[in-house]
C-alpha cells in the first residue's frame, strides 16, 4: 500500500470500528471507498445500510426521470430554436429553463444510476464535488429562470402597454446575470464556504448540512434565502398580480358585453371558462409544483442543522430526487402548455397530436391576455 493510501485506510478502519462500537451493526457508510471517508458526516454512521431494493428503485426512478427530462427538455429547445415565430425575447427564458434542466439530467442522472448499482458513491471525491456543484448551479439556474419568466409575464400582463418591451439584448443580459449569480453560489463550497459531501444512501452529493460551524451554517442560511425564499417570493408576487389584472380585465369585458346586450364578447371555447379561472389554475400549478419540488430539500438542509436526528438516508435521498424531478415536469408547465409551442410540436411531430390541436390548454388565458397587451409569445 502506498504512503498516501495508508492514512486513508487507517482512518477508514478506525471509523468502521467506531461505528461498530456505536451501533453494533453495519452502517450505510460500510461500502464507501476509503478515499471518500473524510467527506462523510458522523451522522451517517448510526444508520444501517438501505435495503438493496431501495437502491434499485431509486436507480430506476432516476433513469426514468432522466429519459423523460432528456427528451422533454431537448424537444423544447429544438422546437423553440427551429421555429421562427417562437424565437422571441421572452421565449429565450423558456429555452434557458429547458436547457438548464436538460444539462441537469444529462450530468447528474448517470452518476446516480451508476452509484445505485454499486450501492455507494464509487466515482471518487473529485466527481462528488463536481456532482454537487453542477446540481447546485443548474438547480439555482432553473429556479431563477422560473422567477424571470414570472416577472416577465407580470411586466407584460399587469403593466401592459406601459411596460418596457423585452429586447434580445435585455433578455441575454438577464440570462448572463442568472448564470453568473448561480455560478458564484455553486463554486463557493469548493472554495471553503461549506462543502459538497455524499448524502442519503451515499449515491449522490450535495451541500454539507450537518456541519454546525458558523461558516457552513451561514452558507445554508444565505443559500436558502437567495435561492429559495427570494425567487419563490417573486413568483408568488408576480402571479398574484397577474391573476388580479386578468380578473379585472375579464370584469370589464363582462360589463362591456352587458352594455351591448350580448352574452359575452368571447366566442367558442373561450366563452366556456373565464380567463381568470384558467390563469388561476396555471398560477396555482406553477407555485404548487415549485413548492413541492424544492421545499423537501430545503427542510432537510435546515433539519440537518437544527434537528439532525430525524434525517435518515432514505429521507435525504428522496428529497434530493424530488428536487431533481422539477426538471422532468418543467417542460410541461412552461412549454407544452404554450399553445403556439403545441402547434409547432404537432407540426413537427404529428404522431404526438393524438387527434387534438392543443388549443384547449389551461394556459390559453395567459397567452390570450398577453397577446392583447403586446404578447410575450
Helices and strands as residue ranges (DSSP letters): H 3-23, G 34-39, G 42-46, H 52-82, G 84-86, H 89-118, H 124-157, G 160-162, H 168-188, G 189-191, E 196-199, E 204-207, H 214-224, I 225-229, H 230-259, G 268-271, H 275-306, G 308-310, H 313-331, I 332-336, H 339-348, G 350-352, H 364-372
